[in-house]
Amino acid sequence: MPYYRVTGEIPRKRHVRFRRPDGGLYAEELMGEEGFSSDSSLLYHAHLPTAIVKSEGLADAAADAGIVPNHPLLPRHFRTSDLPKGGDLVLGRQLLMANDDVRISFAAADAASGLYRNSTGDEAIYLRTGSVMFESVYGRIEAGAGDYVVVPRGTIHRWIPSAGGNGAAAPPAEALVIEARGHIRPPRRYLSQYGQFLEHAPYSERDLRCPDGPLIAEGGDVPVIVRNRGGLTRLTYANHPFDVVGWDGCLYPYAFNIADFEPIVKRTHAPPPVHQTFEGPNFVICSFCPRPLDFDTDAVPVPYNHHNVDSDEMMFYVAGDYTARKGSGVGIGSITLHPSGFTHGPQPGAVEAAIRGLDEGRATTDETAVMIDTFRPLLLGPAGQRTEDPEYAWSWGRAASG
Ligand SMILES: [Fe+2]
């Protein structure tokens, strides 16, 4: 994150003596990216953040077993509504697609996760439904439907789904989990050379919700599940990692709600880069939001057929009515994969229907979707294969030949 924040108590200068009320020293922890040549934050712990007392290797249920190439090449449609509900937002992830840059999973969490640190890369969790409390060494963020929560690599955190009214169990929080093998950031072109959001960007600093204060937790022998490139390990810490009294810097988790994305519209159809929200290593995340329709009197207000020759396109249909996919079986909770090597576009009849709608006075679209475009091909994970709609690939051709 490019802009500076202070939370809790910190000393006037960096790396000077900062004492607890009992006279002992607070322990500094500098979390820094790219060999401390990029963003960082300096945290002050009540106890040593280095004090571990046990390390146990864990079996990795989310390992790459069961991942297959998209071969023979096909456009795909998966129904996340058919996937099992339950579990937590860390160990309950069901892998939909993956490549060497990003792993994309679905979770429908109804239980609190344990403490977790992903040291392989940043994560962005998009919540489609439900509400959760995100707790971390940086503090707490309340997140709800439509929020992206971006978690920097190495942040110890946990997810606690909110209870329903009167303490009743809440419906599961459904989430798309995006795990990068690197950092997830606002697109470079939205920022000044020093990192401030520019006026043309579709969101700004005011739209980002950051941890609201340090969590000061006590307790000993606290397990933390750590994912690194060697797999999963349970490290037991002598003291609770949420013992931070203050921090400052430019690296921290934050939430951004898709409804705070300001859509950019044109007189005729605007291309996908106007929807870009974040960039990761060899992939982008885009938000398609309710917006005015293209407003030229001759406009065709749905996408043209297109071949994104360098990318695979994954689309998660979140809410509203997606005109371009009418008649294909795609609905809320669906995910489509339109890979490089396949030209895709609106379903048969959708273009005429959209033109008719515009001519009859329809001026807006209520569609909401999250798209991930990857430069490397996406392989299919077990959860994707399990929920595939085998008819989708033929939904254009059947109409043309019938
Ligand atoms: Fe597309």
Boltz pocket constraint, residues with backbone or C-beta under 6 A from the ligand:
constraints:
  - pocket:
      binder: B
      contacts: [[A, 306], [A, 313], [A, 338], [A, 344]]
      max_distance: 6.0
